[in-house]
Amino acid sequence: MLIRGDIFLREFFEYVISQVIGALAGTASLGANGFGSLSASNISLVGALIVEVILTFVFIYAILGVISLK
């Protein structure tokens, strides 16, 4: 969006910060009962962060695909 000129630099940074906060909240919710052997899914902190990064990428990729001009 920034490259296409749809948003300004300040809006871009606000968007990135919001995404990072959302990813951290998602990671915390994946490990709400603990990480490793304490979690229901047996996921580590690093594993939860990797899942959040991948899912955030897929989410943003889908949004950009929907809003982009063909």
ChimeraX attribute file (.defattr): number of C-alpha atoms within 10 A of each C-alpha:
attribute: neighborCount
match mode: 1-to-1
recipient: residues
	/A:1	11
	/A:2	12
	/A:3	8
	/A:4	7
	/A:5	8
	/A:6	10
	/A:7	12
	/A:8	11
	/A:9	12
	/A:10	10
	/A:11	12
	/A:12	14
	/A:13	12
	/A:14	10
	/A:15	13
	/A:16	12
	/A:17	12
	/A:18	12
	/A:19	15
	/A:20	14
	/A:21	12
	/A:22	14
	/A:23	20
	/A:24	16
	/A:25	14
	/A:26	18
	/A:27	20
	/A:28	16
	/A:29	12
	/A:30	22
	/A:31	20
	/A:32	13
	/A:33	13
	/A:34	17
	/A:35	19
	/A:36	14
	/A:37	11
	/A:38	13
	/A:39	14
	/A:40	13
	/A:41	13
	/A:42	13
	/A:43	18
	/A:44	17
	/A:45	16
	/A:46	11
	/A:47	15
	/A:48	19
	/A:49	18
	/A:50	14
	/A:51	17
	/A:52	20
	/A:53	18
	/A:54	10
	/A:55	13
	/A:56	17
	/A:57	12
	/A:58	12
	/A:59	12
	/A:60	12
	/A:61	11
	/A:62	11
	/A:63	11
	/A:64	12
	/A:65	11
	/A:66	10
	/A:67	9
	/A:68	9
	/A:69	6
	/A:70	5
